Amino acid sequence: FAPDPSIFLLSLHGAACQVAQEVAEKIQERNRCQRAGENPAKLNVIIRSSLQNLKEKIDQLKDLLLRAVSTHQITQMEGDRRQNLVDDLLTRQKQLQASYKNEGTEPDVIRSSLMTGGIKRGVTNPWLLEESEETRGLGFDDLRQQQRRIIEEQDAGLDALSSVISRQKQMGQEIGNELDEQNEIIDDLTNLVENTDDKLRNQTRHVKMVDKKSTSCGMLVVIVLLLIAIAVVAVWPTH
């Protein structure tokens, strides 16, 4: 039984976001150690490992998303929306990498950039995130549940749209079938009219022939009667 690609992609995206958050926190801790004059070598190792882990998860996300769209496990519209999420993660990963290399950055500046999405003292914000009122104060699990709820609502909307399209398709097929039946009736009526017209022409021709024959017979009777009258007159004695 294959897992739901939507849930799996969401879970993997959440894990990648968690890794990115941990990297940002480790960078902040590393910078704090540097300001205190402590050796940040151990933290740098952890940060490098976490950045590599984040990169691998993003690559895995891109591959899974491409496969899900190409095999029609999710719609193209949903694939584009989730591709934007992957692109945001990729941007965060690159900016975290840049923040990691900028070892002299003050921790307060990184924290301010992470939380407000602004830029202070020339430091690039590694998240480019301006948190909304809806998500402010929510934990990671709450954010993931909210994202899953949004996706489910969008899926429900797509299902409703698909149902409407299916009904319209069915109506179109029924109208097409009815038009075919009407065309058959019209063809039958056309054939009937043509046959009736042929019969009418034949009957008209027959009537003309009968009328012509009747006229000929009448003339013949008149001629016979005239001949009889002439014969009678010829043989009738005269005194």
C-alpha positions as CSV (number, residue, x, y, z in Angstrom):
1,F,0.0,0.0,0.0
2,A,1.6,3.2,-1.2
3,P,1.5,6.3,1.1
4,D,-0.6,9.3,0.1
5,P,1.9,11.5,-1.8
6,S,0.3,14.7,-0.4
7,I,0.7,13.6,3.2
8,F,4.3,12.3,2.5
9,L,5.3,15.5,0.8
10,L,3.8,17.5,3.6
11,S,5.7,15.5,6.2
12,L,9.0,15.8,4.4
13,H,8.5,19.5,3.9
14,G,7.8,19.9,7.7
15,A,10.9,18.0,8.5
16,A,13.0,20.2,6.2
17,C,11.5,23.3,7.8
18,Q,12.4,21.9,11.2
19,V,16.0,21.3,10.1
20,A,16.2,24.9,8.7
21,Q,14.9,26.3,12.0
22,E,17.5,24.3,14.0
23,V,20.3,25.5,11.7
24,A,19.2,29.1,12.2
25,E,19.3,28.5,16.0
26,K,22.7,26.9,15.9
27,I,24.1,29.8,13.9
28,Q,22.8,32.1,16.5
29,E,24.3,30.0,19.2
30,R,27.6,29.8,17.3
31,N,27.8,33.6,17.0
32,R,27.0,34.0,20.7
33,C,29.9,31.7,21.6
34,Q,32.2,33.7,19.3
35,R,31.2,36.9,21.1
36,A,31.9,35.3,24.4
37,G,35.4,34.2,23.2
38,E,34.5,30.5,23.2
39,N,35.5,27.9,20.5
40,P,32.6,27.3,18.1
41,A,34.3,24.4,16.3
42,K,31.8,21.8,17.6
43,L,28.8,24.0,16.6
44,N,30.3,24.6,13.1
45,V,30.5,20.8,12.6
46,I,26.8,20.5,13.6
47,I,25.8,23.4,11.4
48,R,27.6,22.0,8.4
49,S,26.0,18.6,8.9
50,S,22.6,20.1,9.3
51,L,23.0,22.2,6.2
52,Q,23.9,19.1,4.3
53,N,20.9,17.3,5.7
54,L,18.7,20.2,4.7
55,K,20.0,20.1,1.2
56,E,19.4,16.4,0.9
57,K,15.8,16.8,2.1
58,I,15.2,19.6,-0.4
59,D,16.6,17.5,-3.2
60,Q,14.4,14.6,-2.1
61,L,11.4,16.9,-2.0
62,K,12.0,18.1,-5.6
63,D,12.4,14.5,-6.9
64,L,9.2,13.3,-5.1
65,L,7.2,16.4,-6.3
66,L,8.3,15.9,-9.9
67,R,7.4,12.2,-9.7
68,A,4.0,12.9,-8.1
69,V,3.1,15.5,-10.8
70,S,4.4,13.3,-13.7
71,T,2.4,10.3,-12.5
72,H,-0.7,12.4,-11.9
73,Q,-0.8,11.6,-8.2
74,I,-1.4,15.3,-7.6
75,T,-2.8,17.9,-10.0
76,Q,-0.5,20.3,-11.9
77,M,-2.0,23.2,-9.9
78,E,-1.2,21.6,-6.6
79,G,2.2,20.7,-7.9
80,D,2.9,24.3,-8.8
81,R,1.8,25.5,-5.3
82,R,4.0,23.0,-3.6
83,Q,6.9,23.8,-5.9
84,N,6.7,27.4,-4.5
85,L,7.1,25.9,-1.0
86,V,10.2,24.0,-2.2
87,D,11.6,27.1,-3.8
88,D,11.1,29.0,-0.5
89,L,13.0,26.2,1.3
90,L,15.8,26.3,-1.3
91,T,16.1,30.1,-0.8
92,R,16.3,29.6,3.0
93,Q,18.9,27.0,2.6
94,K,21.1,29.3,0.5
95,Q,20.7,32.2,2.9
96,L,21.4,30.0,5.9
97,Q,24.6,28.9,4.1
98,A,25.5,32.5,3.6
99,S,24.8,33.3,7.3
100,Y,26.9,30.4,8.4
101,K,29.9,31.7,6.4
102,N,29.4,35.2,7.9
103,E,30.9,34.1,11.2
104,G,31.2,37.7,12.6
105,T,27.5,38.4,12.6
106,E,26.0,39.5,15.9
107,P,23.4,37.1,17.3
108,D,20.9,39.9,18.0
109,V,20.9,40.8,14.3
110,I,20.3,37.2,13.2
111,R,17.5,36.8,15.7
112,S,15.9,40.0,14.6
113,S,16.2,39.1,10.9
114,L,14.7,35.6,11.6
115,M,11.7,36.9,13.5
116,T,10.8,40.0,11.6
117,G,12.0,39.3,8.0
118,G,13.9,42.6,8.0
119,I,17.5,43.5,7.3
120,K,19.7,45.2,9.9
121,R,23.3,46.3,9.8
122,G,23.8,44.8,6.4
123,V,22.9,41.2,7.4
124,T,20.8,39.2,4.9
125,N,17.7,37.7,6.4
126,P,18.0,33.9,6.1
127,W,14.3,33.3,6.1
128,L,12.6,36.2,4.3
129,L,9.6,35.4,6.5
130,E,7.2,37.9,7.8
131,E,4.9,35.9,10.2
132,S,1.2,36.6,9.9
133,E,-1.3,37.0,12.8
134,E,-2.8,33.6,12.1
135,T,0.5,31.7,12.6
136,R,2.1,33.9,15.3
137,G,2.5,31.9,18.5
138,L,1.8,28.5,16.8
139,G,4.2,25.6,17.3
140,F,5.6,23.4,14.6
141,D,2.9,20.8,15.0
142,D,0.2,23.4,14.9
143,L,1.6,24.9,11.8
144,R,1.8,21.5,10.1
145,Q,-1.8,20.8,11.1
146,Q,-2.9,24.2,9.7
147,Q,-1.0,23.6,6.5
148,R,-2.6,20.1,6.2
149,R,-6.0,21.6,6.8
150,I,-5.4,24.2,4.1
151,I,-4.4,21.5,1.6
152,E,-7.4,19.4,2.5
153,E,-9.7,22.3,1.9
154,Q,-8.0,22.9,-1.5
155,D,-8.4,19.2,-2.3
156,A,-12.1,19.4,-1.3
157,G,-12.5,22.4,-3.6
158,L,-10.8,20.6,-6.5
159,D,-13.1,17.5,-5.9
160,A,-16.1,19.8,-6.0
161,L,-14.9,21.3,-9.2
162,S,-14.3,17.9,-10.7
163,S,-17.8,16.8,-9.8
164,V,-19.3,19.9,-11.5
165,I,-17.2,19.2,-14.6
166,S,-18.3,15.6,-14.6
167,R,-22.0,16.6,-14.4
168,Q,-21.5,19.1,-17.2
169,K,-19.9,16.4,-19.3
170,Q,-22.7,14.0,-18.6
171,M,-25.3,16.7,-19.6
172,G,-23.4,17.3,-22.8
173,Q,-23.4,13.6,-23.6
174,E,-27.2,13.4,-22.9
175,I,-27.8,16.5,-25.1
176,G,-25.7,14.9,-27.8
177,N,-27.7,11.6,-27.7
178,E,-31.0,13.5,-27.8
179,L,-29.7,15.5,-30.9
180,D,-28.8,12.2,-32.6
181,E,-32.3,10.9,-31.9
182,Q,-33.9,14.1,-33.3
183,N,-31.7,13.8,-36.4
184,E,-32.9,10.3,-37.0
185,I,-36.5,11.4,-36.7
186,I,-35.8,14.2,-39.2
187,D,-34.2,11.8,-41.6
188,D,-37.2,9.4,-41.4
189,L,-39.6,12.3,-42.0
190,T,-37.5,13.4,-45.0
191,N,-37.6,9.9,-46.5
192,L,-41.4,9.7,-45.9
193,V,-42.0,13.1,-47.6
194,E,-39.8,12.0,-50.5
195,N,-41.8,8.8,-50.9
196,T,-45.1,10.6,-50.6
197,D,-44.0,13.1,-53.3
198,D,-43.0,10.3,-55.6
199,K,-46.4,8.6,-55.1
200,L,-48.2,11.9,-55.7
201,R,-46.3,12.4,-59.0
202,N,-47.1,8.9,-60.1
203,Q,-50.8,9.3,-59.3
204,T,-50.9,12.7,-61.1
205,R,-49.4,11.1,-64.2
206,H,-51.9,8.2,-64.1
207,V,-54.8,10.6,-63.8
208,K,-53.6,12.5,-66.8
209,M,-53.3,9.3,-68.8
210,V,-56.9,8.3,-67.8
211,D,-58.2,11.7,-68.8
212,K,-56.6,11.5,-72.1
213,K,-58.0,8.1,-72.8
214,S,-61.5,9.3,-71.7
215,T,-61.3,12.2,-74.2
216,S,-60.3,9.8,-77.0
217,C,-63.2,7.5,-76.3
218,G,-65.7,10.3,-76.3
219,M,-64.6,11.5,-79.7
220,L,-64.8,8.0,-81.0
221,V,-68.4,7.6,-79.8
222,V,-69.4,10.9,-81.5
223,I,-67.9,9.8,-84.8
224,V,-69.7,6.5,-84.7
225,L,-73.0,8.2,-84.0
226,L,-72.4,10.5,-86.9
227,L,-71.7,7.7,-89.2
228,I,-74.8,5.9,-88.1
229,A,-76.9,9.0,-88.7
230,I,-75.5,9.4,-92.2
231,A,-76.2,5.8,-93.0
232,V,-79.8,6.1,-91.8
233,V,-80.4,9.2,-93.8
234,A,-78.9,7.5,-96.9
235,V,-81.2,4.5,-96.8
236,W,-84.3,6.3,-95.7
237,P,-86.9,6.3,-98.6
238,T,-87.8,9.7,-99.9
239,H,-91.4,10.3,-101.3
